[in-house]
Amino acid sequence: MIRLHHVPLGRSFRVMWLLEELGLDYEVAYYSIRDGSMRTPEFYALSPAGRVPALEYHGETWFESGAILQLLCEHHPEAGLQPAPGDADRALYLEMMHYSETVGSLVENLNLNHVFLHNPADASPVVIKLLTARLRAALAAIDRRMGSDMLLPSGFSAADIMFSYGFELARYYVEMEQFPKLWAYWDRFKAREAYQRAKARDGEQDLYDRDFYPVPEVKRDPSEWKG
Ligand SMILES: N[C@@H](CCC(=O)N[C@@H](CS)C(=O)NCC(=O)O)C(=O)O
């Protein structure tokens, strides 16, 4: 039995997409970050920080999306989605697996400021401006370096799946058209049938209520910070 614990548009989409690439049957338990459904003893038993994804996999329970991707690839080496130690793309593979969380954590912090605060006045325009600049720089670096159809010269891999979370949500905060190679790469991975099957099971997201969240004006006059 395979059961994915999932929030629509969350990092658990990475696991959903890989399960589709592998052609596995799986159930989905849906949660929302907003409604407290992840704050139960049962869920903390699956995922110690109360976060998605968690994956129940034939009697084992795994958390952390990167670890889950690597474990699934190890269990299904026939899919060829993870370069082995010694392979030419192994170092780049590991770099991109972890770089994906450099991008993902910037998006997560922007989500916190733009989307999750009950009182929007609590958001910091200065922090949003810095986070947005860092996100733009992190994406620009990959855009400049990209020299193949997928992140690895050897082709599609779990690193592309890992990268998808931060990369796809970055569009809410930065204009993606400024990254021509990444823009074309996005079209290529969206064309994959497994990606489309996963999207069909992703569920209704309740995070974003608009298409784009611009950087708010940063007030630099200290007198405006008081009171
Ligand atoms: N490094 C973890 C991060 C997991 C994570 O933060 N997931 C988010 C959704 S994208 C979550 O569950 N957030 C719930 C919360 O912050 O309460 C992973 O890659 O699995």
The ligand as a MOL file (V3000), in Angstrom:
LIG
                    3D

  0  0  0     0  0            999 V3000
M  V30 BEGIN CTAB
M  V30 COUNTS 20 19 0 0 0
M  V30 BEGIN ATOM
M  V30 1 N 12.0790 20.2110 3.6900 0
M  V30 2 C 10.7170 19.7030 3.7920 0
M  V30 3 C 9.7710 20.8750 3.8810 0
M  V30 4 C 8.3240 20.4200 3.9870 0
M  V30 5 C 7.3780 21.6200 4.0790 0
M  V30 6 O 7.7150 22.6770 4.6360 0
M  V30 7 N 6.1680 21.4370 3.5670 0
M  V30 8 C 5.1890 22.5000 3.6380 0
M  V30 9 C 4.2920 22.4790 2.4120 0
M  V30 10 S 5.2060 22.9060 0.9810 0
M  V30 11 C 4.3070 22.2460 4.8360 0
M  V30 12 O 3.8850 21.1420 5.0610 0
M  V30 13 N 3.9980 23.2880 5.6140 0
M  V30 14 C 3.1260 23.1630 6.7190 0
M  V30 15 C 3.3930 24.2040 7.7440 0
M  V30 16 O 4.3190 24.9900 7.5560 0
M  V30 17 O 2.6670 24.2020 8.7150 0
M  V30 18 C 10.4320 18.8190 2.5870 0
M  V30 19 O 11.0260 19.0580 1.5220 0
M  V30 20 O 9.6500 17.8730 2.7040 0
M  V30 END ATOM
M  V30 BEGIN BOND
M  V30 1 1 1 2
M  V30 2 1 2 3
M  V30 3 1 2 18
M  V30 4 1 3 4
M  V30 5 1 4 5
M  V30 6 2 5 6
M  V30 7 1 5 7
M  V30 8 1 7 8
M  V30 9 1 8 9
M  V30 10 1 8 11
M  V30 11 1 9 10
M  V30 12 2 11 12
M  V30 13 1 11 13
M  V30 14 1 13 14
M  V30 15 1 14 15
M  V30 16 2 15 16
M  V30 17 1 15 17
M  V30 18 2 18 19
M  V30 19 1 18 20
M  V30 END BOND
M  V30 END CTAB
M  END
